[in-house]
């Protein structure tokens, strides 16, 4: 699109009329051509204007391409409205949520980031500033910046000290709150937005100054911090697309993501991380600039950078702040200036009067001495310097005469074309974890992510002021969507790490913890370890009370109708009634013991864990024993389900219907010695399941299809899980074939998971479970034995992991006659157990590999005894599966294929 823009140069002359200073404006195209020049005296950083004869200034115009400036409709509503673009009061882009949160939650703390330098505490709203225009009794208007501490501040402001040292008495100044006798106030305009919103806007504007255009890709390779959030949202606010990943990924993987996404620039965590990847990236990738979120530029290896611009986070913020200030000046200037292609008209008295009390120096320099317009010329006349007092040019560098005259952009005919970000625009590229093959770039739109923001309250009914502990990588789709969502509720988020998790749980006592199953497994292991180190009497009492609580919660689920069943047939009314009465009576007997356990045992555990409302688990399968344990001790853990391709949440357990795993009636009978025949009919109604992920979230549909025919299966039937909703991705970036394979023409997403949907019952122990989604493993993880039997390894792995001796396990056996497993032992626990069983001497510090294997084999047999298949030969390995050695994804999932490939020869020997 072509439109009118202007080339410009302002010429200042020294007092000897021999030296001229050309002020070249990097972004402005407005040209002054003086036919006569008047002298000005320049003293250091101050300019004093002397009376002199008028001179004439020409305004030239030429046709140029105008830049497109794409904005978030609500976040930058004022800017869009003032430039003729359509704005909105609704969320259309993810960054719109920050304006909403700032206006609603004011001075509440939004973020606490204690482990970065400097430590940060960020509020939703900082001390605001309003530009208030009011009238004195003689009718003259004055303009001044008034600081407002909060929306409820009704204190009288008697005077205000301006940047250039003036204090102005306001004898009859009224309260600055709208609606309270503001008859003297002519106009009142917000100048500074909220603090978090301010940093996001400044970062976005800094990127625009650097030349970032809408729809360009910017890679963001960094870990959890508040600056990651600001960078992420700042990139989105420009209409650019960010490409996210963590710093623990390999250099090769990061380079592949950067190159495949066609990124033009890079934001990284710190200089140390950049130095690790710089040599490879500088030689094999094209980068326009690099941004350091943390650390100093002096720590960057200069021999590698080779002329590439490297900017700090502070520099980006300052660039954006200065440019936004200029645009703000321009906005106010337009009410005083009229421009045609040949004429610049300025209301001198109004501009000069208001300039003394509010406008920036750049505005003052522009309009200084303007007397009027005639015959297409602007006449500059005298100006009373005493009236201004010799204003300091704060942004003019010492000994260098140039001014970034951004204001002229607007005065010279609107340098930009303003557009709004569409909800269907791609917001981010998230590359999948890569458990199999190379990562694929998932294109998530603003609409996809905003669906999560609008619907997750049904799952997590947080309130303003609630504390959240943030542990997961922020680029993880699960953590990311949850963060966007919780900030619309006015919560306070604290950043932590695996190393500091235990201390921070106790220090902050968060209301919610959003994390992956591995974290809850770690908490469970810590509790078990603490119990094992207590005295024998204390351990026996604690374990007995925990078993009683497990039994009590199982019975409670029976009479509440929260026990899962795949059986589409309902029990008879008589059996349902007997089942309900029996569960009620026995649970009433156990209730006092359960309450005693809460006071004697669980209270201490709660204090150590610190989670007061709920833990939210997602990003993987929550093991059954972990789920049941936390339920028994009174810690609510809500399990959710989703994929990166679905933004990610598509189903979750609600607090009101937290349908968990099936209570084991067989174990219940062993504890209470009840007659088995009484339960025969009841146990036939229920089946052992791996887990419930709750009901589909709002606007989301599920169906189960046959893996071979694609036929839709009825409730209770096991098959491939498919989902559909507004959160389903736009597709894989530059991979149409892969997109068609996973999303069909009707928008159904093939999750690749095996599961079933609980049938609806009107009575019995499952009458509240209808529509609940249950998962039983990944279709591509299925092991096919040479006997033709299909085995889901997840069930066996979860059962084996209940042993404190097993740290990690991968079940193997593809095309073999029997199953095997690769096991990483918990060396400390293995040694303790071996001493207790007298396998080794009490003073021994090591255990032979044969004895370790034998001990682990017994443990696996013990914990998988009730599973449909049994594990045979074991391969015990010393090195754990980690992200660093490539055997675990950045989202902490074991890469089965890589583990099997790494130990290919050992596995072959295992089956000989």
N, C-alpha and C positions, 0 to 999 in steps of 0.2 A: 504494500500500500504506500503510495506517495502522498505527501502533504507538505504544507509550508513549514519550514524551519529557518532559523536565522544564524548567520555567521557574525561573530562579535569580537571586538577588541576594544578595551577601554584604555585610553592613554592618559597617564599622569605626567606632569612636567615638574622638574625641580626648579628651584628659584632662579637659577642662572639661565634658564630657557635652553640649555644645551643638552640635557639628559632627559630622555623620555623612558618611562617604564611601561612596557606592554604587559598588561594583565591578561594572560591567555587562560581561557576557561576550558578545562578539559572536557566538560560535558555540555557546555553552553555554546550556542552558535549565534550569538548576537554581536553585531559589529558596529562600533561607534567610529565615525570618520569626522574628526573635528576640522572645520575650516579655519577656525581660530582657536588658540589655546590660551587659557588663563592660568596664571602661575599659582602653585600651592607650595607651602613650606612643609618639608618633611622632617620630623624630629624623631629619630629612633623608631619606636613602636607606636608613636602617636601621630595623628594627622591633625593639624590646625588649618582650618579653612579661612582664607582671607577674602575680603570683598574684592571683586575684580569685574571687569566688563564681561558681558555675556558672550557665549560662543554657541555655535550651532552644531547639532549632532544629527547625522543622517541615520535612518534606519533602513537597511537593505533586506531584501527577502530573496530566498531561492528555494527551489523544490528539492527536498531530500527525503530519504526513507526515515520514517519515525519508528522509534523502538517500541516494542510491545511490552507493556508492564502488566503482568498477570497477578491478581491479588486475591486473597481469601475474602469472600463476600462480606462476612460479618466482622472479621478481625480488622480489616482496613476499610470499614464501611464509610467513614468520614472522608477519606481520601478518594474513594471511588465516587461518592455522591458529589463532591466538589468538582470533579472532573467529568461529569456527565455520564459516568458508567453506572450500570445497575448494581445496587448493593442488596443486601438481604438481612432480615432479622432472624433467619433460620440457619442452621448448620448445613452448609453445602460442601465444605472442605474441612478436613480434620483440624487445621489451626483455628477455625472459628470457635472452638470450645474454650480458648483462652480468654477471649473477650467476655464470654458468658460467665466463666469462673471468677474472673477478676471483679466483675460487677456484683456478683452474688455473694462472694466470700471475703471480699475486702482484705483486711489485714491479717487474716489467718496464715499461719505458716504452711507452705505447700511442700517444701523440700528441705531435707537436712542431709548434707553430704559431709560427714565428719572425717573421712579418710583420704581426702585429696588436699593438696596444698594450693591455695588456702582452703580451710574448711568453710563450708557455705551453709547459710540458712536463708532460704528464699521465700518471700511471702507472695500471696496472690496479688496484693495491692500495696504499693509503697505510698509515701506521702505524695499526694497529687498536687497539681498546680492548675489553677484556672486563670485564664486571661479575662479579666473583668473590665468592662467599659462602663464608666459611671459619669454622672454629670454633677458639676458644682452648681451652686446657686446662680452664678452668672451665665449658666448655659453651656460653658465650655466642656468638652468631653475629654477625659483622660483614660489611658489604658494602662493596666498594671497587672503583674503576675501575683496572684494571691495563693499562698500555700494552704492546702486544706488537709488536715491530718486524717480525717475520715468522713464518711457520709453523715455521721451524726454530730459533727463538730459544729457548735453554734456559738463559739466564742467570738467576741468583737475583735476585729483586727484594726488596731489603731494606726499602725504605720508599717511600712515595708522597706527594707534596704535593698536597693537594686545593685546589679553587678558592678555598675560604674560609680558606686559610692553615694548615691542620693538616698535620703530618707524623706518620705513624703507623708506629712501629717494628714490624717483623714478624720477631721473633726466630727463629721456626721456619718462616718462609714457604717453601713448597716451590716447585719449578720450575713454571712456568705452562703446561706442555705436557701435554696429556692423556696419561695412561698412565705418567707418571713419578712414582710415589709420591705421589699426590695424595690421600692418605687424609684430609687435613684440609679439602679442598675439598668443600663441599656442593653448589655449583652454579656454573656458569660460562656466561655468555651473551654473545654478540657484540653490541656496541652500534653500532659504526661499520663500514659496509661499505667496499668498495674505493673509491679516489678517483674514478675515472671513473663508476663505479656510483653513488657518493654524489652527484655533481653531477646526474646524470640523475634520481635519486630526489628530490633537493631541488627541481629545476626542476618536476618533475611535481607535487609537493606544493604548490609556490608557485602553480601554475595552479589547483589545487583550492581553495586559500584564496581566490583571486580569483573563484571560483564557476563554473569550467569544469566542465561535465557530460559524462558519456560520450556519444559519438556527435555531439557538437557539432563544427563545423568551425572550425579555426584556420588562418589563412593564414600561411605562412612564406616571406617574400620576402627572400632573402639569398643571399650567395655563400659560397664554400668557406672554412670555418674550423672549429675544434673546437667552438665554441659553436653552430654550426649543427647539428652532430651531437647535442649535448646537448639542444638545443631540440626537434629532431626526435624523439628518443627519449623525452624528457620528455612531449611531447604524446601520443605513442602509449601511454605507460605509464598515462595517466589514462583510457584508453579513448576519448579524443577522436580525431578524424580530421584530420590536417594536410593542408593544400593548399599545394603547394610550387611555387616559381618563383624565378628569379634576378633580380637588381637591374638587369640590362641590358635587360630587356624594356620596351616602351613603357608609359607610364602608362595608356593606353587598354586595352591587353591585360591589364595587371594588374588594372584595375578590373573588366573583364569576368570574369576568373577569380574575383575575390573575390565579386562579386555572384552569378554563376552557381552558385558552390559554396555559397552561403548561409553564408559565414563570419561569425563573431560577434566575432572579434578578430584582431589583426594583430601579427606579429613581423617586424621589419625589420632590415636589416644595420647601419645607422648613422644618425645624425641627418641627414647630408647627403642620403642617399637618401630618408628620410622627408619632409624638407622639399620634395623634388622632387614627391612624390605627394600630400602632405598636403591641399593646397587642393582637388584633385579628389575625393579620398576623403572628406574631411570634409563636402563638399557633396552627394555622391552616394551615399555608403555609410554603413551603420550599424555603428559600431565600439564595442564595450564597453570596450576598452582597447588600448594599443599597447605593445609591448615592444621596447626597443633592445638588440640583442645586443652591440653595441660602441659606444663613444663616451659622451659625457655628455649628460644631459638639458638642461643649460644651453644646448646648441647647437641645440636644437629651437626653431623659430620660434613663439614664444608667441602671436602674433597669429592664427596659423592653427589652433592646437590647440583653442582655444575651450572649455576646461573638460574636454576628453577626458583621462582618466588616461593618463599616459605613465610607464612604469616601466623602469628599467634592468635589465640582466641580473643585476647584483649584488643588486638589491632582490628579484627573484624568487627567487633562490637563498636569500637570507636569510629570506624569508617561509617558504619550504619547509623550511628547516633548523629554524627555531623550532617550526613546527607538528609536524614529525617528532619533535623532541625531546619535545614535549608528549605525543604519542601513545606514545612510548617510555616516558615516565614513567607514563602511564596503564596500559600493559601490565603494568608491575611492580606497580602499585598494586592491580590486581585480585586479586593473591594474598593481600592483606591485608584487603580490603574486601568485605563482603557487603551487597547492596542489595535491598530489596523496595520496593513502592510506598509503604510508610509507615515503613520502618525503615532506618537507615544504621548498620551495625555495623562497628567497626574494632578490630583487634587492636592496642591501644595500644602495648604494650611492643615488639612486633616492628617496628611501623612506626617508632616513635620511634628505636629503636636503629639500624635500617638507614638511616633518613633522615639521620642524622648523618654517614654515610659514603658516601652515594651518590645519594640522591634529590634532585630539584630543589627549589628553594625553594617552588614552587607546591604540591608535595606536603606540605611541612612546614606551610604555612599552613593547609591543609585539615584536617590531622589533629591540629593543635596542641591539647594539653590534653584529648583525648578519653579518657574514662574507661570508657565502656560504654554499653549501650543498655538502655532499660527503658521499657515501656509506649508504644512507638512514638516516644520522644524520644531525641535524642542529647544527652548531658550533656557540656559542655565545662568542664574544670577547670583547675587551675594547671599551669604548666609552668616548669621550671627554666631560665631564660634563660642562666645561666652555663654550663650544659652545652652549649648551642649556640654561645655566643660572639657573639651578635648578628650573624647571617648577613646579608650584603649582598644586597639584591634587585637583581640585575644587570639584570633586564628591566623594572624599574619606572623610568620616566623621572623625571628630576630635577624636583622641584616639581610633579609631576602624579601624583595618587594613583589609579592604576588598574592593574589586573593582567589580562593576557590569560590567563584561568583555563581553558585548554583541557582540563586534566585532568578537569574535572568531566563532560565529555562521556561519558567511559567510566564514571565512577563513577555517573553519573545514568542509566544504563540503555542504553548503546550508541546513540550518535546516528546511526550509519550502518547501512545495509544493505550488506554486503560481497558483491561478485560478482567472478567471474573473467572476463578477456577471453577470448573464444572465438577459435579459429584461423580461423573463418569470418567474423569481424568485419572490416569495412573498416578498414585501417590508414592509408591515404593516398589522396589524389586527386592524380594526376599528369596535368597537361594536356599533350596532344600538342604537338609543335613547331609545327604549323600551317603545313606547307609548302603545303597547299591548304586553303582555307576557314578557319573559326574553330577554335581548339583545342577538343578534346573532353576531358572529365574522365574519365580512366581510373581505375576503382575497383580498387585492389589490396588484397587481404586479407593478414592475417598469414600465412596458409597459403601464399599465393603467394610472399611474400618469403622465408619460411623454407625453401621448397623450394630456392631459390637458395643459401641459406646451407649447406644440407646436401649439395648436389651439386657445387658449384663446385670443391671440392678435387680432383676428378677432372681438372680442367682446369689448376688452379694449385696444385700440391703444395707450398705454402709451409710453412715451419717457424717455430717460435717464435723471435723475434729477427730474422727477415728484415725488411728495410727496404723500404717501399713509398713511392713519391712520388705524391702526390695533386694532380692538376691540373684535372680536369674539374669542372664545376658539380656540387655534391653532390645537387641535385634531379634530375639526369639519372639515369634509371632504371639505366643501366649502371654508373655510378660508385657509386650508392647501394647496389645489391645487392652489388657487390664490396667496399665498405667493411664492410657488415654481416658478410660472409663472412670477410674477412681478420682481423677482430678476434676471431673465435672460434679463431684459430690462434696468438694471442699475438704478432702482428707489431708493428712500430713504423712508424707512418705519419707522414710529413713533408708538410706543406702547402706548396705552391709556387704560382707563377703563370706565365703565358706570359713575362712580363718576366724572371723569375728562373730560368726552367727550365734554361737552359744552365749557369749557375753552380751551381745546386743539384744537377744531375746529377753534376758533378765533386766538389762538396762532400760530398754524402751517399753517393755511389756506391750507389744503390739496387739491391736484388736484382730488383725488379720495377717496371715502369712500366705503369700501366693508363691507356690513353688512346684517342683517336680517330685515324683514319688521317691527318688533317691534321697532327698532331704528328709522326708518323713521316716524313711528306713534308717537314716543316720540318727535321728532323734530317738527312734525305737531302740536301736542298738546301744545308744548311750544310756538309756534307762535300764535296759537289761544288764548292762555292764555294772551300773551302780548297784543294782539289786544283788548281783553276784558277789560284790565285794563287801556286802553287809554281813552281819553275824548270821549264824545258822537259824536262830530263832526268828530274827527279823525277816530273813529271806523266806522261810516257810510260811509265816503269817502273810507276807505280802503276796506271794504267789498263790496262796489259797484264796485270798480275798479277790485277786484278779480273776481266778477261775469262776468264783461265785458271781462276780460282776458280768463276766462273759455269758454265763448261764442266764442271769437275770435279763440282760439286754436281748438275748435270743428269745426268751419268753415274751418279753415286751413287744418284740416285733411280731410275734404270732398274733397276739390279741389286737395289735394295731393294724394288722393286714399288710405288713411291709416285708413279707417273705416272698422272694421271687419264685416263679413257677413257669415252666415251659408248657405245661399241660393245658390245652385249651378247654378241657372239661372241668367244670366246677365240682367241688365236693358237695355231697348231699347236705341239706340243712341240719340234719341230726349230727353228722360228723363235725360240721363247722361249729355247732353250738358246744359240743363236748370239747373240741379242741380249744375253743375260746375260754370256756370255764376252767379247764385244766391249767392253761397258761396263766389265767388271772389268779387262781388260787396259789399256785406254786410261786409265782413272781411276788405275790404278797408276802409269802413266807421268807423269800430271799431279800426283800426290800430293806429290812433293818440292817442286814449284813452288808448290803451294797452301800447304804448310807454310812455305816461305820467305816467301810473301806475309803469312802470319799474323804472322811475326816482324818483318818490315820495315815493313809498312803497317798491318795490322789492329790490332796492339797499341796503336798511337797512337790509332786511331779508338775502340777500346774504352775507353781511358782518358778520352777526351773525352765519350763517350756515357755511360759509367758504369753501364750496365745489365748486371749480372753473371749473372742467370739468364734472364729473359725479358721481352719487352715484350708486353703483351696489347692487341690492337687490336679495337675494336668500335664500334658506333654509325654505321657507314658501310662502304663498300666499300674495301678495301685495294688500291691500285693494284698491278698485276702487277710492274712494274719495281722498286717499293719492296720488295715481298715478296722478290723474287729477290736484290736487292742485299744486304739484311740477312742473308739466308741464306748468301750467298757469303762475307761477311766474318765469319761466325760469331756473329752476334747473333740469337738465337731470337726470332721474332715470331709469336705465336699469334693467329690470326684467329678471331673469334667472331661470332655472329649472333643477333639478337633484336629485339624490338620493345617499346615501352613496354607494350603490351597483353599481353605475356608475361613481364613482371616483371624483366628483359627476356630473359635468355639462354635460347635453345632449342637451340643447336648451337655447337660450338667445336672447334678443333684441339687435340689433346693433344700433349704433348712427345714421347710415344712414337710418335705417328702424325701428324706435322705435315704433312699432305698439302697442298702448296702448288700453285703454278701449273705448267703443263706446260713442260718444257724444250724449247726450240726446236731441233730437229734440223737445220733448214736453217742456222741461224746457226752451229751446231757444225761443219757441213761447211765453211762459209766459212773458219773459223778454222784447221781442220786439214787442209783440202784432201783430204777423204776422198771416195771415189767414191760418187756419189749412188745408184747402182743397189743398193748394199749395204743402203740404208736404205728403199727403196721399200715393202717389205712391212711394215717396222716403223712407218713414219709413218702408214700406213693404219689402224694400231691406235689411234692417239691423235688427239685433236682439240684445237684451241686453245680454252682456256676463260678466263673472266674471273677466276675465283678459287674457292678451296675454303674453306668455313667449317667443315669438319670433320664429325664424327659428331654426331647428336643427343645431348644430355646425358641423364643418367639419368631414367627414367620419362617420356620424351618420344618421341612418334611423329611421323613425317613422311609425307606422301603428295603426289604430284604429280597435278593434275587438269587436264583440258582446260578452257580458259578459256570455251568456249562451251557445251559439253555437260555439264561437271562430271564426266565419266567419269575414273576413276582410270587413270593412265598407267603403263606398265611402267618399270623402271629404264632410264636412258639417254634417256628421252623428255622433252622440254622442255614445261613448262606452269606453272600457278599453284601455288605452294608453300603447303601447308596444314600446320599443326602442332597437336598436342594434348598436354596434360599438366597437372599440378597447378599450374603457374605461370600458366596462362591467366587473364586478368582476370575479375572478377565481372561487368563490363559498363561501359558509359559512363554517367556520372552524369546522371540525368534525360533520357536519350536511348535509349529502348528500341528505336526503329526502327534507329538506327545500330548498336546492339549486335547485333540480329538479322541485319543485313547482313554483319557481320564474323565472328560466332561462330554456327555452326549449332546445331541441337538436340542433336547428338551431341557438342558441345564442340570441334569443329574450328575453329581460328582461320585465317581467310583472311589471309595475310600481305601480299597484294598484290604479291609479288615473283615474278619469272619465274626458274625454275631447273630443275634435274634432279638425280636421285640416281644416283650411280655404280653400275653393275651389279657383281655379285660375280664375280670371276675366281679360279680356283685356280692359275693360272700366268701368266707373262708380267709385264710391267712394271707392271701394274695390280692385281696379286693382293692387295695390302693396302689397296686403295681402296674396296672394296665398302661401300655404305651412306653414303659421304661425300656431303654436300650441296654443290651448286655453284649459285651465283647468277649470273644474267646481266642483271639490271636490274629496274626497277620496271615493272609492267604499265601504270600510269597515266602513266609517262614515255615510253612508246612513241610514236614519231613516225610518222605515216602520211602518206606522200608521195602526191601526186596520181596517181602511177603505180600506186598500190595497194600498194606495198612498205612493210613495217613495219621500222622501224629502232630499235634499242636505243642510245640516245645515250651510255650509260655507257662502252661499249667505245671509242668514238672519243675521248671526253673523257679517259679514262685514258691512252690512247696519246699524245694531244697534250700532256698535262701532263708527259710525260717531257722535254719541251724546257724548258731553263732560262729561255727567253725568255717563256714563258707562265705567268702567275700564276694566272689563273682563266679558265674557259671554260664556255660553255653552248651546246650544239648545238641549232640551231633548224631549222625547215623544215616544220612541220605544214601539210598541204594544198598544199605547193609541189612543184615538179618536182625540186628538188635540195636538198641540205642546206646550211645555212650555220652560222655560229657567232658568238656575242658573246664577245670576248676582252678580258681585262684584261691588258695586257703588264707584264712585269717591266722597268721603265724602265731600271734600272741595267744589267741584262744586255743589253738591246737596244742601248744606247749602246756598250757594250764590243764587242759583236759587229759593229756597224756600222763601228766604227773598224778592227777586225781585217780586215774585208772591204773596207776602203777606200771604203765607201759615203759616209762623211763624213771631214773632216779630223781629224787626231789631236787638235787643240786645240778641236774643236767641242764644245759642251755641250748641243745640242739636235738633234733629228731630226724632219723633217717627218712629218706623219701619213701621207702617201702612201708614204713610204719605210718607215715602221714597218709599215704594212699589207702592203707587198710582202715585207718581211723575214719577217713572221709567216706569210704565206701559204706561203712556201717551207718554213718550219719545220713547219707543219701537214701539208703534203704529205709531207715526209720521214718524220715519225713515225707517220703513219696509212697509210702505203703498203701495209701488209699487212692492213689492215682491209677488211671486205666492202664498205663504202661510203666515198666520199670527200667531203670538205667543200669547198664552193665559196666563195661570197662571205663576206667577214669584216666584222664591225662591231667596230671597235676603240674601246673606251671608256676614259676616264681614271680614273673613280671606281671603286675596288674594291667588290666585294660584301661588305658588312659587316652585323653585327647592328644597329649603330646606324642605318644607312639603310634597314633593313627588308628587305634583299635576301638575308639569311642568317638562318637560325633560330638560337635560342640554343644549339643543339647543333651549330652550324657546318655546316649543310647549306644549299646554295644554293636559294633559293625561285625555281624556274624560272618559274612563272606570273607572279610579280611582276616579274622581270627582263624577260620578254617584254612585259608590259604597259607597263613604264616606257619601253622603247625601241620601242614599237609603230610610230611614224611612221618612225623610222630603219630598222626592219626592212622596212617596206613599200617604202621607197626602195631598199633593198638588192636587192630582187627585181624592180625595174622594168627 
